[in-house]
Amino acid sequence: MAGSQRNTYSVIVSWAKIILPMVALGLLSTVFLFSRQIDPEAAIPFADIDLEERLREQRLSKPNYATTTEDGSALTIVAESAAPVLDGDGGTAENIVARLKRIDGTTIDMTSDSGRIEGTKTLTLSGNVAIDTSDGYTLRSDEMISAMNRTDITSPGPITGTGPFGDLQAGRMHLTVPENQDGILAVFEDGVRLIYTGNSKGSEEQQ
Amino acid sequence: QGMQTAFGASDQNTDAPIEVVADSLEVNDTANTAVFVGNVEIVQDKMRMTAPRVEVTYREDDAATPEVEDGIAKVLATGGVTMTSGEDAAEGETAEYNVESDYVILSGSVLLTQGRNVLSGNEARINLSDNTAQMTGRVRTIINPGSSQ
């Protein structure tokens, strides 16, 4: 190989051995030197309108409320947001999920679009209210008024439901737990229509 | 003395859904009953029963047996019951419909009419599945001659 004519290939390689590591070093340093500026001001994701609304209405987000009723059941209420009522004590709330856990273990779950708590006595749920009890009743109505110190739920308007008794439609409902009983007593009025399909003949059919 | 007669529509389906319409209903969870009050009307396939007060008792789900016993055990209608099945009709003070055994027991001045034949007595035991009625207690029957049988 002609020694005098330096081989351009090896010249390139020797220069590359110097330039490439330098470039790599440069790239590496940019990772730390040009980091994003963290702007503490922009960290809060609330829009201004939200802040004003919160201040004006003292709105709470994700409030939850727990109490025990006279007959010893535990009532817990969770909502999406809640705000105090301006003209009295109590508050309104959105997307309510309430659970009444009774001492004999049965639970009554109530959900609704919105609700209103007056003092600590009554909770009024409105907007497709759904009640599901652990012993098989499911009730749907537009508005339900539930006492908060004892198990007493009233639906002034039309109500539909299913349960051990079959599928039911009624004009009004009043569900309570009488003193001398531990089971639920539900009284439906203003016209009742019940369709019962499941009268399976004897238990052998269920095997 | 008793009297056996046919009663009710032959193809009465005793497993058909039962529909109950009333003014008010009281469901008592502990006693496992549902009491309908106020011109109650019960319809099951071809059988129709009307009465001022009807008490439905549900089967007690006894925890001992593995499968769940749910379902109606007994329907007790009181205060003057009229019952029609097909073109036959029956009246009585009270009627007890035992769903499992498909029997309706009418008692208290019972009146059975089929077309133009009339039967009266103290108690009638109507079997819905094989459409027979067993009348007992001072049975009097009026068969109109020339009735098309």
Interface residues (C-beta under 8 A of the other chain):
Chain A: D135 G163 P164 F165 G166 L168 A170 Q181 D182 G183 I184 L185 A186 V187 F188 E189 D190 G191 V192 R193 L194 I195 Y196 T197 G198 N199 S200 K201 G202 S203 Q206 Q207
Chain B: T14 D15 P17 I18 E19 V20 V21 A22 D23 S24 L25 E26 V27 N28 D29 T30 A31 A34 F36 V56 Y58 T65 E67 V68 E69 D70 G71 I72 V99 E100
